[in-house]
């Protein structure tokens, strides 16, 4: 048996880098998702209530340690609550600027994970 000695001063720890793992765009009309464009990581999405959209992954994530960036162009507040993440998907909440649930004409979604 050979013993290998490693000099710890020569080890380089590489930090994880945030990377885009998925993206999608939903077109919404009178509370219904009429258009959906996404890469293969996101299987689908649909409206579950005014200002609530359920998105789900084609393959479950290993954990909920991912970030969802949601935006509409500035007329609405778009976000994902901490309790609305799961390995299978997430729920996007949208409100008008006063905080009332509302449906924007479209939302764009970018999902990032440190890899």
Number of C-alpha atoms within 10 A of each C-alpha: 3 4 5 6 6 8 7 7 6 7 8 7 6 6 8 9 10 13 12 15 17 17 19 21 19 24 16 18 13 10 19 17 17 13 13 15 15 17 13 14 17 21 16 18 23 19 18 12 14 17 21 21 22 16 19 19 18 13 13 14 14 10 10 16 12 19 16 20 15 21 19 17 13 10 12 22 21 26 18 18 12 10 8 14 19 18 15 16 21 21 24 23 21 25 19 16 13 8 10 13 17 19 25 25 18 17 19 17 20 16 18 18 16 13 10
